[in-house]
Amino acid sequence: MHIKPFAVEEWMNAYETGAKYNIAETCVDSVSLDELFELAGEDKDAFLSSFSSRRLTYGDIMGSDSLKEGISKLYRTIKPSDIVPTHGAAGANHHVFCSLISPGDHVISIMPTYQQLYSIPESFGADVDIMHLRQDNAYLPDLDELKSLMRNDTKLICINNPNNPTGALMSKELLSSIIDIARNVGAYILCDEVYRHLTQEDIWCESIVDLYEKGISVGSMSKVFSLAGLRMGWIATHDEEALSAFISHRDYDLISCGMFDDAVSSLALKHSDKLLERNRKIVRDNLRILDEWVKDSEHFFYTKPQAGTTALVYYDMDIPSYDFCRKLYDETGAFVTPGSCFEEEHSMRIGYGSDTETLKEGLKAISRFTEELCR
């Protein structure tokens, strides 16, 4: 099987660990176990003592009741039995494609987005059409374009809400319109929702599975809950045929998630309100800083994100994005992601979920670098 190189992950793998100012990171400022237990108000010693007495079997094959109950709280209509735990959201997306897509199936995906959503089905031999998100439409799907791409045999539509890298957020009304188009031919809709709930306003962030009987939601503990090290994700759907396929394929490539990952995730989700309060404050405070920086910058412009942790920031200098970001990294230690990783040239993805000082210093480094570059 041939698959295209995963541009954004190859970039992150090559340079992330050596960065001085990592503002390419897309998770909200990660927490340690000590911080998690303090935030949750739970007894860490009692938890670790209890876990240490457990035998390290495969654990709950389909995920513990407490884990799935915690996940179901993040939706309006999802029950624990509608949830399939996976190894992170990356594992969830891959699992959906493995379970549902065969050579020749018609898939519609968006761009820019996380590359999994178009490169994986393409590698399986699917016929993939791309729906381009444009800045002049606030990076939201154009319904007329979607209709033009639809076929009677369309199997799956892939969307990402909130969007990575732009931070665009689809409303309930827009999602409902996309659902009407999909329902007309019986297509599934896979929505990568790993940034869901990280809104800039106090609103409920809709999930595709609460609106559509053939909707498939993917989520994880990584971005929203600052616990990427747990490698815990999930698929949620009401569709019994899809759910059956996910469970069947799971026996081949996953069996179960780690017991420790399950236990810590369960504890974090029990206190999801506290983690969300912390993390919303971080992304809201930090986006104000990023927004002021863009407004004060002569060479940068963007469409302000509505949700998530990332912004796609364009520049007016005549230098390819990979060269710009590599030179920036080498000379200042500031780490951002080239827009070319998302096929959006003359731009960079900035993550604003880091600790505030790292964001401030990283933006200052970009400003100094740009002044030198433009002399």
N, C-alpha and C positions, 0 to 999 in steps of 0.2 A: 504494500500500500504506500503510495506517494502522498505526502502532505507538505504544504508550503512551510518554510521556516516560520516560527511564531515570533514575529518581529518584536513586539513589545516585551515578551518574556526573555528573548535573547539579549535585548538591551539591558533589562533589569539584572539578569544574571551576570553580565559582564562587568557592570560598574557600580551596582548598588552598595556592596560592602565597603568600597573605598571612598564613598562620598563624604564630604565634609558637611554639606548642607543638603540633606536628602529631601527635596520637595518634589520628587517623582513618586513617592510612596502614596498608595491609594487607600490604605487602611486608616481609620481614625487612630490617633496616637495610642499605640499598643499598651496594654496593661500587663503587669506581672501578676503572679498568683497572689502575692502579698497585697497588692493594690486591689485585686478583685475581691478578696475576702474582706478587706477593710471597707470597700464600697458597699458590698452586699450586707455587711454586718453579721457575717457567719463565722463560726468557730473553725479556723483553719486546722488547728491541731486535731480536733475531733474528726474533721473530714478526712485528713490524711491518715489518721490512725485506723479509721473504719475502712478506708480504701486499701490500706496496706495489709489488712487481714484477708482480703479477697484473693481467691485463686485466679490467676491470669488465664482464664479460658477465653473463648471467643466472645463471651458476654451475651447480651441480648442481641440475637442475630438481626432482628428488624429494628433495633434501637429500643432503649428503655422506655417505659411508660412516661416517666418524668420528662425525658427529652422530648418526646413527641407531643406531650401536653404543653410543654413550654413553647414549642414551635407553633402549635395550633393557635396559641394566644395572639400570634402576630397576624392572623387572618380573621375575617368575619365568619366564614362558613366552613373552613377546613377542620376536619376531625383528625385525631391521631391516626386512625386507620387509612387516611388519605396521604400519609407522609412516608417517603422512602429516604432514610438517611444515607449519605454518601460521603466520600472523601473530598470535602470541600465543594465549593460551587463549580470549580473546574471539573471535578469528577462528575458532578451532577449533569452539567451540560453535555459532556462526552457520553454519559450513560444514556441520556435522552436520545441522542443521535444513534448510538449503537442499537438501541431498543426499537426505534421507530422507522429509521431511514434505510432504504435499500437502493441499489444502483438503479438509476432512471427515475426515481421519485423527484417530484418538483418541489423545490424549497425556495422561499423568498426570504432574504435576510436584508439587513440594513448596513449602511456604512456612512460615517465611522461608528465602530463599536468594537467590542472585544473580539479578537480575530477568530476565536473558537466558533462563533455563530455563523461564519460562512466557510471557513477553511475545512472544518471537520466534515460537514455534509458533502462538500466538494470532493474531499478525499475518499468518501464512501461511494463515489460515482453518482451522486445526486445531480440533477440539473438545477443549478443555483442561479437565481436572478437577484440582482442587487437593487435595493431601493435606496437612493442616495438622500441623506439628510443634508439640507442646505442651511447655511447661516441666515440667508434672507427669509427663511421660514422658521427661524428659531430652533433649528435642528429637530423639528418635529416631522413625522411622516406626512407626506403629501398623499392624501386619499385618492386623488385622481391617478397619481403614479402607481399606487398600490393596485388600484382597479385594473390599470393597463397591464400589469404584470401577472395578474391572477389568471389561472386556467381552471378548467373543470376538474382537472386531476391534481390540483395543488394539494400537497400533503401537509405542509408545515410552513407557518410564517414565524420568523424569529425576530423578536424585538428586545429592547433593553431599556428598562425604566426604573429609576432614573438612568440617563444615558452616560456611559463611559466612552469617550472622554469629555463630552460637552457639558454635562450637568443638566441637560434638558429634561423636563418632567412632563409626561403626558397626563392630561386631565381625564377624569372619568368619562367625559363626553367624547373625547378623541378615542379612548380605548373602546368605548361602546361602538363607535363608527367602524373601527378596525374589526371588531367582533362581528358586526353585521356582514361585512365583506367576507370574512372567513366562514361564517355559518352558512352562507349561500352555497358554498361548495363542500362543506363538511371538513374544512381544514383545521388542524390543530394550531394553536398559538403557543409557542414557547416564549416566555418572558423572563429574561435574566434580571432578577430583582435584588441583586446583592447589595445595592445601595438604598434599598427601600427603607423608609422611615427617617432618613437623614434629610429632612426638609428644612428650608429656610424660614418657613412659617408654620404655625401650629395648626396643621391640617392633617387629615387622614390620607395617607398615601395608598391609593387603590392597588389591589393585586388582581392580576388577570384571572386568577382562579375563583375569586369572589364574584366575577362578572360573567364568566363564560364556562359552559359545561365541558368544553374541550380545551380549556386553558391549562397550561402547565407552568408552574412557578418554580424558579430555582433561587435558593437563598443560602446563606452561610453565616458562620460566626466570625468571619474574618474582618469585613469592612465595617459593618454597623456596630459590632460588639467588641472590636479591638482585640480579637483572640485568634489571629491567623495561625498561630502555632498549634492550635488544636486540630486543624485540618478536618473540621466538621462542617458538612453542608447537607442539603436535602433537596428533594423533589416533592412538590405537592400538586395533586390533581384530583378532581372528582371523577375523571373519565376511567371507568372500570377496565376497559380494554388496554389503555395505555398503562394503567397501574399494574395490571397483570404482566405486561411485557417488561416493565421496569423490575418487578420482583423476580421474574424468571431469569432475566439477563444478569441480575445481581449475583446470583449463585455462581456465575462463571468468572466474574472479575472483581468481586468485592468481599463476599461472604458476610462480613460484619465490619463495623467501625471499631476503633480502639475503645476499650473499657474506660480508660482515663479520660479520653476526649469526650465520651458520652457523659461521664460523671460531672466533669467541670462545666461542660456546656449546659447540662441540666441545672446546675446551680446558678450559672449566669442568667439563664432564661427565666428562672424563678424570680430574679431581680432585674428583669429586662427594663423596667421603668427607670431604675437608677442608672443603668448603663446608657440608656437612650438620653436621659437628661444630661449626663456628663458630655456625651458625644455630640449632641445637638448644639450645646453651648460652644464646644470647640470649633465645629465647622461654621457656625454662625459668626463667632468672633473673628475667625481667621478669614472668612470670605470678605468681611468688611475691610480687613487689611489688604487683601489681594485686590479688591475693587478700587480702593484708593490708590494703590500703586499703579494699576492700569490707567486710571484717570490722569495721574500725574506724569505718566510716561509718554514721551514723544513718539516712540517707535512701536508701541504695542497697542493692540485693541482686541476686544473679544465680545461675545454675547454672554452676559452675566449668568452663571449657573443658577438654576432654581432648586437643585437638590444634589445629593451625593457629596463627593469629596474632590472632584476633578474639574478643571477648566481647560478649554482649548484656547490658548492665547496666540494670536497671530502677530507677526512682525513685518516691517516694511523694508528690511534690508535684503540685499541681493546675495543671499547665501543659503544653500540647501539646509534643511532642518537638521539632518544628521551631523553635518559639519559644524553648524552653529552649536548644537548641544554638546558635541564631543570637545570642541575647542573651549566652550564655557567650563566644562568639567575639568579639563586638563589645567586651565589657567586659574580657576577659582575654587574648585571643589564643589561648586553648586551643581546639583544633579536634577535634571528635568528630562522629559521623554520627547524625542523628536516626533513631530507631527507625521513624518513619513511612516512611522509605525502604524498609523491609522489611515495612510494614503491621503493625508492632508498636509501638503507642503507649506513651507514658510510659516510654520506654527510649532508650538510645543505644548505638551500637556503638563500642567502644573497641578500637583496634589496639595490641597490646603488642609489636610486632616492631621498634619504633623503637630508637634508642640509649637507654640506660637513663636518662640524665639528662633527656632530653626527656620520657620517660614520667613520671618523678618530679615534674618541674616542672609538667607538664600536670595530673596528679592533684591536686597542691597547689592549682593555680588553680581546678579544679572545686570543691574543698573550700571555698576562700575565697568563691567565687561563691555556693555553696549557702548558706553562713552568712548572707550578705547577703540572699539571696532569701527566706530563712525568717524573717527578723527581723520 
